[in-house]
Amino acid sequence: MASVHVRFLGSGDAFSSGGRLQTCFHLDGGGEPLLIDCGASALAALKREGLDPGAIGFVALSHLHGDHFGGLPWLILDGRFSGRSRPLEIVGPPTTRDRLKQVFQGLYPGAAEAELPFELRFVELAAEVRSEVGPAAVTPFEVSHESGAPSYCLRVEYGGKVISYSGDTAWTDSLREAARGADLFICECNYFDEDVPGHLDYRTLDERRSELDCKRLVLTHMGDDMLGRLDEVDLEVADDGLAIDV
């Protein structure tokens, strides 16, 4: 079986701690490439890595915070002005289409209504319902993170592999379900040992690692507190540009 290539285009938090770009993961090797989350810096990250934004047919969103979906207006505009023809399907929580329209209107008034040279499609995810998303199947599980809409961790079946992602969340039993049997579990770890609502910390993950039945665990979305103590971390951590073959 061919491997799936996972590239961490952005491994930072909302504040780009450590100079890191915001959350965006690129999956390739299972047919068409897709993105998991699309933070505000996603277009820059794609071009920095020499990846064609017009080749992205699908984007799966964990939740509707700007550092996870705020890059979509630029991805869409890039497609508009480059003459993109490939359809783009955005898959996310309820209200994704409306929230994106609001963001677009604030950034570029009127741009959301402009005619596009490609089809733009939206699919709403429902908790614990498996949805076919082009070359992948995505099953979301609701987590503990306020974002104005349901926030999800995502279990993505792609290229014969399972790549799961926590999204942003405090510890919740949904993480165990999403990680079960996964080839790779990407997990946010904003803090080292501080208990902050809606986010995970390293001490909690280290203590509960045995509950995450995955083959490989990689930490991402790290803030300054976490980045300043990496010498105390025994779990694998991501960096911008990290590439993993699963």
N, C-alpha and C positions, 0 to 999 in steps of 0.2 A: 504494500500500500504506500502510495506517495505521501510525503510529509506535507503538513500545512505550515506555511511560513507566517509567523506572527511578528509584526514590527510595532514597537512602542513609539508612535510618532510624538506623543506627549505623555509625560509621566508626572507632571506637576499638579499642584492644587490650584484653587481659584486665584491665588495671589502669585503664581509663578515662582514659588519659593525655590531658592537655589538657581534662579534663572531658567527653570524648566518650563517647557511648553505645556499647555493644558491638555486634558485627557483626550486621547484619540489612539485607537489601535487599528492597524491595517492587517487584514487576513487575506492570504493569497494561497493558491495551490489547490483550491477546491472548485475550480470552474472560474466564475467571475469573482474578482476581489470585492471585499466589502469592508466597511468601517464599523467599528463599535465605538460609539460616541464621536462627537465632532466639536471639540472645544473651539474657542474663538481663534486659536492659533493654528487650526488644522490645515488650512490651505497653505500657509507658509511651511508647515512641517512636511506636507506632501511634496512640495516643490524642492525643499531642502534635500529630501531623500531621493529625488529624481523619479518620483512616482507621478503618473499622469492622472490628474483629478478627473479627467473625462472618462477614465476607465472604471471609475467607481459607480457601480449600478445600484448599490444598496447601502443604506446607513441605518444601523440599529441603535436606538437611544435608550439609555438607562433611566434618565430623568431630565426634567426641563429646567436646569440651571445653566447659566451662560457659559460656564467652563466645561459644559458637557454637550450643549447643542448650539452655542452661539456662533460657531463657525459656518453654519449652514447658509446664511445669506451670501457669504463670500464664495462658497462652493457653487452656489446657484448662479451668482453673477459671473463667475469665471466661465461657467458653462455657456452662459448667454453670449458673452463677448468673444469667446473662442469658437463659437459655432458648434458646440456640442450637439450630437444627435442621439446618443445613447440615453434611454429613459433613466430617470433617477427616482428610486423608491425610498421613502423615508418612513421608517417603522418605529413607532414610539408610543408612549403613554397617551391616554385620552387627552384631547385638547392640543396635541402637538401641532396640528395645522394652524389653529388659531393663534397659539403662542408664537409660532414662527412668523406669522403675518404681522403680529404686533411688533416684534423685534425688527423685521424688515422695514416697516413703516417708520420706526424711530431712526433707523440708520440711513435709509435711502427712501424718502417719501415718494410714493407712487411706483417704486420699482417692483413691488410684489404683484402689481396688476399688469406689468409689461408682458408682452408676448414672448414666449421662450421658443427656441428652436428644438427643444426636446420635451418629452412628456415628463411631468412632475407628478408623482403619485404618493399618496399617504395611506398608511395602514395603521390602525390602532391596535395595540397589544392589550390583552386582557390577562389578568393574573392567572397563572397556572394553566393557560391555554397555549398549546403548541401551534405556532403559525409558520407556514411555509414562506420563506423570504428568499426568492430566487434560488441560489445554490445552497442555501442554508435552511435550517429550521430553528426557530427561536422560541424558547419557553421562558416567560418572565415570572418572577416571584416577588411579591410585594415586600419592601423592606422599610426600615425606620429612618426616614429622612424627609423633612418638610421641603416641598418644591412647588407647591401650588397645584399639583396633580399627583397621581400615584407615582411613587419612585420604585424602581425595580432593580433586582439583580437579574442577570441574563444568563441563560444556559443556551449556548449556540452550538448546534451540530453542523459541522462544515467539513467537507472533504474526508468523511469517515472518522473525524475526531470530534471531541467535545471540548470547547473552550468556554469556560464560565467566567463571569465577571461580577463582582459584588455591587457595582455602582457605589454610591455614597450611602453609608448606613452605620448605625450603631449595631452591636451584635444582635442577631435575630436568628431564630431557627431556620429561616428561609435560606440562610447561607449554607447550612448543612445539605439541604435538598439540592440546591444549585450545584454544589461542589461534588456531589456523589458520583464517583466513577469518572470524573473529568480528567482529561489528559493534561489540562492546564487550568488552574484557577488563578485569575488575576484579582487581587484583593486590595482595596484601598486601606491605607494606614496613615492617617493624617497626623497622628500624635504618637509620642513614645509611651507615656504612661498617664496622660491626662484624660480624664473621662469627660468628653464633650458630647452633648446630645447630637445625634445624627451622624456621628463619625466613629471610626474604629481607632484603637491605639495598639501599639506593638505588644504591650504586656498582656492584653486580652487575647490577642491572636496567638502569642507564644503559649499561653496557658491552655488554649482551646484548639491548638493545631491538630490534635488527634481526632477531633470531631469533624474535621474537614477531610473527607475521604477522596482525595485527589492525588494524581500522580506527581504533580509539580505545583508549587505555590510560589507566586511572585508578587511582591508588594509594590504598590504604586500610590500616586496621589499623596505624596509625603510633604508635610509642612516643615518649616524651619526647625521646629522642636525635634522632629524625627530625623531630619537630615544632619543635625548637629550631633547625633548620638549613634550614627551608623556603626561605629566601632564596637557597640554593645549589641548589635543585631545579629542573630544567628540564622535568620531566614533570608531567602534570596530577595534582592531588591532590584527594581527596574531603573533604567536611566533613559533619557531621550535617545532614540535610535537603536535601542536594544532589539536584536533580532533573535527569535527562537524558532527552531524547527520542531514541530510537535509530531 
